[in-house]
Amino acid sequence: MSPVNSPIDPDGTRLPIKLDTTSNGEFKPVPLSPENHAANRLAQEAAGTNAKRLAVSRRSFLISACGAASTLLAFNAANAAAGKIGGFFDLPAEAALEPTLAQSRIGGGEGEFIFDVQGHFVDPNGTWLQKLPIGSNPLSQMPKTGCALAAEPGARSYLRCLGPDEFIKDVFLDSDTDMMVLSFVPSKPDAEPLTIQTADAVRTIVDRMEGMHRMLLHGRVNPNQAADLEAMDELKERWGVSAWKTYTQFGPGGKGYFLSDDIGTRFIEKARKLGVKIICVHKGLPFGKQSYEHSKCTDIGIVAKRFPDVAFLVYHSGFVTTVPERAFEGRGADDGIDTLIRSLIENDVAPNSNVYAELGSTWRYLMRDPEAAAHALGKLLKYCGENNVLWGTDSIWYGSPQDQIQAFRAFQIAPELRAKHGYPEMTPQLRAKIFGLSAAKVYSINPDEVKRYASRDRIARDRAGYLEHPEPHFLTYGPKTRREFLNLPGAGTP
């Protein structure tokens, strides 16, 4: 148990499962629903009651497995009271008070492999800061407590809480993540909050700690932007990128492109020529003044059928926060995740082919509404395939991804929805595929080899000591209000 006088949240006011309005910066924060507020309130009440019953402090209770289980059970109660029972966190009530039971349900099994294919951090000293107006403080909504680096000298010292040191703590010490792909945000080459050079520096830090394949890198390519296609050679040869990341809704003057366009085809053919045949494409989560049309997945089925030797990883799975997630509606489905499913069906791309649905920000947002989550996951597993849904968290915008991991371990689609719509049951075997086994195949990684080396590397040793007195901060870093979102560098016009 952590000491009672913890310097981080000593009164135990922060819940371990973070249900708030935080955005990843690509969409405007969405206010919590009445049932979300009720869920948080019930969870706070349960934490006080259960801590007393176990004779521990609130903080000690909340950082335990029982604390996470108690919070998820409170979320169940609030959703059920609102009539939302299509998805739920499958936990016995006793898990709130029995540590062994709680750990067995949300703690992960032996040999579990968690491969997060979408991680981020910000270079706190990058040249992108020089492009900002004098006196501006990007991401100034960053929490000033819980991250010791924020207190260091310098007007923008708070940015260090998104840098390499805090990144490693949040991802590899405070969560069960084994491996991560470091990705990029849409930007011009001279205004990137994370450059390939900084990304490689973090990978080097991990490698220096004896990690074997703890981290892979994306290469950002927007083929409709000058010189990006030409830069692909260097990204492969010098930086050893494992995949390409692109934003079809992004481009000069707010004009996007489709992968099925001529420029998109040249991009795919260049990737094939270079032998890096994994294309990660942002779809859904339309942002700012960029092209909404090109955020839809209408091109995915076309290129998947045209290039069967290329793996297309659809980041966010086409999810849009303003589009309710329901059962697939066929030809009338023209937005959100349904555009991905429709594109696959219309182009005869079978489940478990070369199109993969990634869950970064999508799962984190849908944790608010487990019934919508049941439809979203059910559809993706049914139409993309049970081998083709990939784990991603979009962290560290949401702080440590541990709460997303714990919630997903417990999540279940209600039997009624499974029977009515043909959704699969969330079994341990299926979760294992989503958590990492499926992505490992895409990236040609041997999970057993990674686990074998990772079990004895520097990070593993540091984590073993850290977990004797863990100090998770339970904070999120991304914008939480419309004002904070609009204050992001280039918000609306990345």
C-alpha positions as CSV (number, residue, x, y, z in Angstrom):
1,M,0.0,0.0,0.0
2,S,1.2,3.5,-0.7
3,P,2.0,5.7,2.3
4,V,-1.0,7.6,3.8
5,N,0.8,10.9,3.4
6,S,1.3,10.6,-0.3
7,P,2.4,13.9,-1.9
8,I,0.2,13.1,-4.9
9,D,-3.5,13.4,-4.2
10,P,-3.1,12.9,-0.4
11,D,-6.9,13.1,0.2
12,G,-7.7,10.5,-2.4
13,T,-10.0,12.7,-4.6
14,R,-8.9,11.3,-8.0
15,L,-10.6,8.2,-9.4
16,P,-8.4,5.5,-11.0
17,I,-10.7,5.2,-14.0
18,K,-10.7,8.7,-15.5
19,L,-14.1,9.6,-16.8
20,D,-13.8,13.2,-17.9
21,T,-14.0,15.5,-21.0
22,T,-10.4,15.3,-22.0
23,S,-9.7,15.3,-25.8
24,N,-6.6,14.1,-27.7
25,G,-6.6,17.6,-29.3
26,E,-8.1,16.3,-32.5
27,F,-11.7,16.9,-31.5
28,K,-13.5,19.4,-29.3
29,P,-14.1,18.1,-25.7
30,V,-17.6,16.8,-25.2
31,P,-19.4,17.5,-21.9
32,L,-20.1,14.5,-19.7
33,S,-23.6,13.2,-19.7
34,P,-25.9,13.1,-16.6
35,E,-25.1,9.4,-16.1
36,N,-21.4,10.1,-16.4
37,H,-21.7,12.7,-13.5
38,A,-23.8,10.2,-11.6
39,A,-21.1,7.5,-12.2
40,N,-18.3,9.7,-10.9
41,R,-20.4,10.7,-7.8
42,L,-21.3,7.1,-7.0
43,A,-17.7,6.0,-7.4
44,Q,-16.5,8.7,-5.0
45,E,-19.1,7.6,-2.5
46,A,-18.1,4.0,-2.9
47,A,-14.4,4.8,-2.5
48,G,-15.1,6.4,0.9
49,T,-17.3,3.6,2.1
50,N,-15.0,0.8,0.9
51,A,-11.8,2.4,2.2
52,K,-13.4,2.5,5.7
53,R,-14.5,-1.1,5.5
54,L,-10.9,-2.1,4.6
55,A,-9.4,0.3,7.2
56,V,-7.2,2.0,4.7
57,S,-6.9,5.6,3.4
58,R,-8.9,6.7,0.4
59,R,-5.7,7.2,-1.6
60,S,-4.5,3.7,-0.7
61,F,-7.8,2.2,-1.6
62,L,-8.0,4.0,-5.0
63,I,-4.6,3.0,-6.2
64,S,-5.4,-0.7,-5.4
65,A,-7.2,-3.2,-7.7
66,C,-10.2,-2.9,-5.4
67,G,-10.3,0.8,-6.1
68,A,-10.5,0.3,-9.8
69,A,-13.1,-2.4,-9.5
70,S,-15.2,-0.3,-7.1
71,T,-15.1,2.5,-9.6
72,L,-16.2,0.3,-12.6
73,L,-19.0,-1.2,-10.5
74,A,-20.2,2.4,-9.7
75,F,-20.2,3.1,-13.4
76,N,-22.3,0.0,-14.0
77,A,-24.9,1.2,-11.5
78,A,-25.2,4.6,-13.0
79,N,-25.5,3.2,-16.5
80,A,-28.1,0.7,-15.5
81,A,-30.1,3.4,-13.7
82,A,-30.2,5.2,-17.1
83,G,-31.3,2.1,-18.9
84,K,-28.0,1.6,-20.7
85,I,-27.3,-2.1,-20.2
86,G,-26.1,-3.2,-23.7
87,G,-22.5,-3.1,-22.5
88,F,-21.1,-3.4,-18.9
89,F,-18.0,-4.1,-16.8
90,D,-18.3,-7.7,-15.9
91,L,-17.2,-7.7,-12.2
92,P,-18.7,-9.3,-9.1
93,A,-19.7,-6.9,-6.4
94,E,-17.2,-8.6,-4.1
95,A,-14.3,-7.4,-6.2
96,A,-14.6,-4.0,-4.5
97,L,-13.5,-5.5,-1.2
98,E,-11.5,-8.6,-2.1
99,P,-8.0,-7.7,-3.5
100,T,-7.3,-11.1,-4.9
101,L,-10.6,-11.3,-6.7
102,A,-10.2,-7.8,-8.0
103,Q,-6.7,-8.5,-9.3
104,S,-7.8,-11.7,-11.0
105,R,-10.5,-9.7,-13.0
106,I,-8.7,-6.5,-14.0
107,G,-5.1,-7.3,-13.3
108,G,-4.3,-9.3,-16.4
109,G,-3.2,-12.9,-16.8
110,E,0.2,-14.5,-16.9
111,G,1.8,-14.0,-20.3
112,E,-0.5,-11.2,-21.3
113,F,1.0,-9.0,-24.1
114,I,-0.1,-5.4,-24.4
115,F,1.0,-3.7,-27.6
116,D,-0.3,-0.1,-27.8
117,V,-0.1,0.9,-31.5
118,Q,-0.8,4.6,-30.8
119,G,1.2,6.6,-28.3
120,H,2.3,10.2,-28.2
121,F,4.4,12.7,-26.4
122,V,5.5,16.3,-27.0
123,D,9.1,17.5,-27.4
124,P,9.3,20.2,-24.6
125,N,12.3,21.9,-26.2
126,G,11.5,21.5,-29.9
127,T,11.8,24.0,-32.6
128,W,8.1,24.0,-33.0
129,L,7.9,26.4,-30.0
130,Q,9.8,29.0,-32.0
131,K,6.9,29.1,-34.5
132,L,4.5,30.2,-31.8
133,P,3.5,33.8,-31.0
134,I,5.5,35.5,-28.3
135,G,4.1,34.9,-24.9
136,S,1.9,32.0,-25.9
137,N,1.8,29.0,-23.7
138,P,0.6,25.9,-25.6
139,L,-1.1,23.2,-23.7
140,S,-1.2,25.5,-20.7
141,Q,-4.1,23.6,-19.3
142,M,-1.6,20.9,-18.3
143,P,-2.0,19.9,-14.6
144,K,0.5,21.7,-12.4
145,T,0.4,19.1,-9.7
146,G,1.3,15.4,-9.9
147,C,4.2,16.0,-12.2
148,A,7.3,17.2,-10.5
149,L,8.8,18.3,-13.8
150,A,6.2,21.1,-14.1
151,A,7.8,22.8,-11.1
152,E,11.2,23.2,-12.8
153,P,12.4,26.7,-13.9
154,G,11.1,28.0,-17.2
155,A,7.8,29.5,-18.4
156,R,6.9,26.3,-20.3
157,S,8.3,23.8,-17.9
158,Y,4.9,22.2,-17.7
159,L,5.5,20.8,-21.2
160,R,8.1,18.4,-19.7
161,C,5.2,16.5,-18.3
162,L,4.5,15.3,-21.9
163,G,8.2,14.6,-22.5
164,P,10.3,11.4,-22.4
165,D,10.6,11.0,-18.7
166,E,7.0,11.3,-17.8
167,F,6.1,9.3,-20.9
168,I,8.1,6.4,-19.7
169,K,6.6,6.6,-16.2
170,D,3.0,6.9,-17.5
171,V,3.3,4.1,-20.1
172,F,5.8,1.6,-18.7
173,L,5.7,2.1,-14.9
174,D,2.1,3.1,-14.2
175,S,0.5,0.8,-16.8
176,D,0.9,-2.8,-18.0
177,T,1.9,-1.8,-21.5
178,D,4.7,-3.9,-22.8
179,M,5.3,-2.2,-26.1
180,M,4.2,0.9,-28.0
181,V,4.3,2.6,-31.4
182,L,5.2,6.2,-31.1
183,S,3.0,8.2,-33.6
184,F,2.6,11.7,-34.8
185,V,0.0,14.5,-35.1
186,P,-0.8,16.3,-38.4
187,S,1.5,19.2,-39.0
188,K,3.8,20.9,-41.4
189,P,7.4,19.6,-41.3
190,D,8.7,22.7,-39.5
191,A,6.0,22.9,-36.8
192,E,5.8,19.4,-35.4
193,P,5.3,19.0,-31.6
194,L,7.1,15.7,-32.1
195,T,9.8,15.3,-34.7
196,I,11.2,12.0,-35.9
197,Q,14.5,13.0,-34.3
198,T,12.9,13.3,-30.9
199,A,10.9,10.2,-31.4
200,D,14.0,8.3,-32.1
201,A,15.7,9.8,-29.0
202,V,12.9,8.3,-26.8
203,R,13.3,4.9,-28.5
204,T,17.0,5.2,-27.8
205,I,16.3,5.9,-24.1
206,V,14.2,2.7,-23.9
207,D,16.8,0.7,-25.8
208,R,19.5,2.0,-23.5
209,M,17.5,0.6,-20.6
210,E,18.1,-2.8,-22.2
211,G,14.6,-3.0,-23.7
212,M,14.2,-5.2,-26.8
213,H,11.7,-3.7,-29.2
214,R,9.9,-1.8,-26.5
215,M,9.0,0.9,-29.0
216,L,8.5,1.3,-32.7
217,L,8.3,4.5,-34.8
218,H,5.9,5.8,-37.4
219,G,7.0,8.0,-40.2
220,R,4.5,10.9,-40.8
221,V,3.6,11.2,-44.5
222,N,1.0,13.5,-46.1
223,P,1.5,12.9,-49.8
224,N,-0.6,16.1,-50.7
225,Q,2.1,18.1,-48.8
226,A,5.2,19.3,-50.6
227,A,8.3,16.9,-50.2
228,D,6.6,14.3,-48.0
229,L,6.7,11.5,-50.6
230,E,10.4,12.3,-51.3
231,A,11.1,12.2,-47.5
232,M,9.9,8.6,-47.2
233,D,13.3,7.2,-48.3
234,E,15.1,8.9,-45.4
235,L,12.3,7.9,-42.9
236,K,13.0,4.3,-43.8
237,E,16.7,4.3,-44.2
238,R,17.8,6.6,-41.5
239,W,15.1,6.2,-38.9
240,G,13.9,2.7,-39.5
241,V,10.2,3.5,-39.3
242,S,7.9,0.5,-39.0
243,A,4.9,2.1,-40.6
244,W,3.6,5.3,-42.2
245,K,1.1,7.6,-40.5
246,T,-1.1,9.8,-42.6
247,Y,-4.1,12.2,-42.2
248,T,-6.4,12.1,-45.3
249,Q,-8.4,15.1,-44.0
250,F,-5.3,17.3,-43.6
251,G,-3.7,19.3,-46.4
252,P,-2.8,22.7,-47.7
253,G,-5.7,25.1,-47.3
254,G,-7.7,22.6,-45.5
255,K,-8.1,20.3,-48.5
256,G,-7.7,16.6,-47.8
257,Y,-7.2,13.6,-50.1
258,F,-8.4,10.0,-50.4
259,L,-6.0,7.1,-50.5
260,S,-7.8,6.0,-53.7
261,D,-6.9,9.3,-55.4
262,D,-3.8,9.5,-57.7
263,I,-1.7,11.1,-54.9
264,G,-2.9,8.5,-52.4
265,T,-2.0,5.7,-54.9
266,R,1.5,7.1,-55.4
267,F,1.9,7.1,-51.6
268,I,0.8,3.4,-51.4
269,E,3.0,2.4,-54.3
270,K,6.0,4.2,-52.7
271,A,5.4,2.4,-49.4
272,R,5.3,-0.9,-51.3
273,K,8.5,-0.1,-53.1
274,L,10.3,0.7,-49.9
275,G,9.1,-2.6,-48.3
276,V,7.3,-0.9,-45.4
277,K,3.7,-2.0,-46.3
278,I,1.8,-0.8,-43.2
279,I,-0.2,2.4,-43.7
280,C,-1.8,3.9,-40.6
281,V,-4.5,6.4,-41.6
282,H,-6.5,8.7,-39.4
283,K,-10.2,8.3,-40.1
284,G,-13.0,9.8,-38.1
285,L,-12.6,12.4,-35.3
286,P,-12.9,15.3,-37.8
287,F,-11.1,18.4,-36.5
288,G,-11.3,22.1,-37.2
289,K,-11.6,23.4,-40.7
290,Q,-10.1,20.4,-42.3
291,S,-12.1,18.3,-44.8
292,Y,-14.9,16.3,-43.1
293,E,-15.5,14.4,-46.3
294,H,-11.9,13.0,-46.3
295,S,-12.2,11.9,-42.7
296,K,-14.7,9.3,-43.7
297,C,-13.7,5.7,-44.6
298,T,-15.1,5.5,-48.1
299,D,-11.7,4.9,-49.7
300,I,-10.5,2.2,-47.3
301,G,-12.3,-0.7,-49.0
302,I,-11.2,0.5,-52.4
303,V,-7.5,0.5,-51.7
304,A,-7.6,-2.6,-49.5
305,K,-9.0,-4.6,-52.5
306,R,-6.6,-2.9,-54.9
307,F,-3.5,-3.5,-52.7
308,P,-4.1,-6.8,-50.8
309,D,-0.4,-7.0,-49.8
310,V,-0.6,-3.7,-47.8
311,A,-2.0,-3.6,-44.3
312,F,-4.3,-0.6,-43.7
313,L,-4.6,0.3,-40.0
314,V,-7.6,2.6,-39.6
315,Y,-6.8,4.9,-36.7
316,H,-9.9,5.6,-34.5
317,S,-11.9,3.2,-36.7
318,G,-13.7,6.1,-38.3
319,F,-15.4,7.0,-35.0
320,V,-17.0,10.5,-34.7
321,T,-18.1,11.7,-31.2
322,T,-21.3,13.3,-32.6
323,V,-22.5,10.2,-34.4
324,P,-24.4,7.7,-32.1
325,E,-23.0,4.2,-32.3
326,R,-25.8,1.7,-33.0
327,A,-26.2,-1.5,-35.0
328,F,-24.9,-1.2,-38.6
329,E,-27.7,0.2,-40.8
330,G,-26.5,-0.8,-44.3
331,R,-26.6,1.6,-47.2
332,G,-28.0,4.4,-45.0
333,A,-24.8,4.4,-43.0
334,D,-22.8,7.4,-44.1
335,D,-20.9,8.6,-41.1
336,G,-18.8,7.3,-38.2
337,I,-17.7,3.7,-37.9
338,D,-20.4,2.6,-40.2
339,T,-18.5,4.3,-43.2
340,L,-15.7,1.8,-42.6
341,I,-18.0,-1.2,-42.5
342,R,-19.9,-0.1,-45.5
343,S,-16.7,0.5,-47.5
344,L,-15.5,-3.1,-46.7
345,I,-18.9,-4.6,-47.6
346,E,-19.2,-2.7,-50.9
347,N,-15.7,-3.7,-52.0
348,D,-16.0,-7.3,-50.9
349,V,-13.2,-7.0,-48.3
350,A,-13.8,-10.0,-46.1
351,P,-13.3,-10.0,-42.3
352,N,-9.7,-10.7,-41.2
353,S,-8.3,-9.5,-44.5
354,N,-5.9,-6.5,-44.7
355,V,-8.0,-3.8,-42.9
356,Y,-7.5,-3.3,-39.2
357,A,-9.6,-1.1,-36.9
358,E,-7.5,0.8,-34.2
359,L,-9.1,1.9,-30.9
360,G,-7.1,5.0,-29.9
361,S,-9.4,7.6,-28.4
362,T,-12.4,5.6,-29.6
363,W,-12.3,3.2,-26.7
364,R,-11.4,5.9,-24.3
365,Y,-14.4,8.0,-25.3
366,L,-16.8,5.0,-25.4
367,M,-15.9,4.0,-21.9
368,R,-18.4,6.8,-21.0
369,D,-21.2,4.8,-22.6
370,P,-20.7,1.0,-22.5
371,E,-23.8,0.4,-24.6
372,A,-22.4,2.5,-27.5
373,A,-19.1,0.8,-26.9
374,A,-20.8,-2.6,-27.3
375,H,-22.2,-1.6,-30.7
376,A,-18.9,-0.1,-31.8
377,L,-16.7,-3.0,-30.8
378,G,-19.3,-5.6,-31.8
379,K,-19.5,-4.1,-35.4
380,L,-15.7,-3.9,-35.7
381,L,-15.2,-7.4,-34.6
382,K,-17.9,-8.7,-36.8
383,Y,-17.0,-6.9,-40.0
384,C,-13.3,-6.2,-39.7
385,G,-12.7,-9.5,-38.0
386,E,-11.8,-10.9,-34.6
387,N,-8.1,-10.8,-35.6
388,N,-8.2,-7.3,-37.0
389,V,-9.1,-5.0,-34.1
390,L,-6.0,-3.4,-32.5
391,W,-5.3,-1.8,-29.2
392,G,-4.4,1.8,-29.1
393,T,-4.9,4.4,-26.4
394,D,-3.7,7.8,-27.7
395,S,-1.8,8.3,-24.5
396,I,-0.2,10.2,-23.0
397,W,-3.0,12.8,-23.8
398,Y,-5.1,10.8,-21.4
399,G,-2.4,10.3,-18.9
400,S,-1.4,6.7,-18.1
401,P,-3.4,4.2,-20.2
402,Q,-3.8,1.8,-17.3
403,D,-7.4,2.8,-16.7
404,Q,-8.3,2.0,-20.3
405,I,-6.6,-1.3,-19.9
406,Q,-8.4,-2.2,-16.7
407,A,-11.8,-1.2,-18.1
408,F,-11.2,-3.2,-21.3
409,R,-10.3,-6.3,-19.3
410,A,-13.7,-6.2,-17.6
411,F,-15.8,-5.0,-20.5
412,Q,-18.5,-7.3,-21.9
413,I,-21.2,-7.0,-24.6
414,A,-24.6,-8.0,-23.2
415,P,-25.9,-11.4,-24.4
416,E,-29.0,-9.7,-25.8
417,L,-27.0,-7.6,-28.2
418,R,-24.8,-10.5,-29.1
419,A,-27.8,-12.7,-30.0
420,K,-29.6,-9.9,-31.9
421,H,-26.7,-8.5,-34.0
422,G,-24.2,-11.4,-34.2
423,Y,-21.6,-9.7,-32.0
424,P,-19.0,-11.9,-30.4
425,E,-18.6,-12.5,-26.6
426,M,-15.6,-10.7,-25.1
427,T,-13.6,-13.8,-24.1
428,P,-10.0,-13.8,-22.6
429,Q,-8.8,-15.2,-26.0
430,L,-10.4,-12.3,-27.9
431,R,-9.1,-9.7,-25.5
432,A,-5.6,-11.1,-25.9
433,K,-5.8,-10.7,-29.7
434,I,-7.0,-7.1,-29.4
435,F,-4.5,-6.2,-26.6
436,G,-1.5,-7.2,-28.7
437,L,-1.4,-10.5,-30.5
438,S,-3.1,-9.2,-33.6
439,A,-0.8,-6.2,-33.9
440,A,2.2,-8.4,-33.3
441,K,1.4,-10.3,-36.5
442,V,0.9,-7.0,-38.5
443,Y,4.3,-5.8,-37.3
444,S,6.0,-9.2,-37.6
445,I,6.8,-9.3,-33.9
446,N,7.2,-12.4,-31.7
447,P,5.4,-11.6,-28.4
448,D,7.1,-14.4,-26.5
449,E,10.5,-13.0,-27.5
450,V,9.5,-9.4,-26.4
451,K,8.1,-10.7,-23.1
452,R,11.2,-12.8,-22.4
453,Y,13.5,-9.8,-22.8
454,A,11.2,-7.3,-21.3
455,S,10.7,-9.3,-18.2
456,R,14.3,-8.7,-17.2
457,D,15.2,-5.3,-18.8
458,R,15.8,-2.1,-16.9
459,I,12.2,-1.0,-17.2
460,A,11.0,-4.2,-15.7
461,R,13.4,-3.9,-12.8
462,D,12.5,-0.2,-12.2
463,R,8.8,-1.1,-12.4
464,A,9.2,-3.9,-9.8
465,G,10.7,-1.5,-7.3
466,Y,8.2,1.2,-8.2
467,L,5.2,-1.0,-7.6
468,E,6.2,-1.5,-4.0
469,H,5.1,2.1,-3.5
470,P,3.3,3.2,-6.6
471,E,2.4,6.8,-7.1
472,P,0.0,7.1,-10.1
473,H,-1.3,10.6,-10.6
474,F,-4.6,9.7,-12.3
475,L,-4.3,12.9,-14.4
476,T,-5.1,13.6,-18.0
477,Y,-3.2,16.1,-20.2
478,G,-5.3,16.9,-23.2
479,P,-7.7,19.9,-23.5
480,K,-10.9,19.5,-21.4
481,T,-12.9,22.6,-22.6
482,R,-13.6,24.3,-25.9
483,R,-11.4,27.2,-24.9
484,E,-8.5,24.9,-24.1
485,F,-9.0,23.1,-27.4
486,L,-9.0,26.3,-29.4
487,N,-5.8,27.5,-27.6
488,L,-3.9,24.5,-28.9
489,P,-1.2,25.4,-31.5
490,G,-3.0,25.5,-34.9
491,A,-6.3,24.3,-33.5
492,G,-8.8,24.1,-36.4
493,T,-6.0,24.6,-39.0
494,P,-3.2,22.1,-38.3
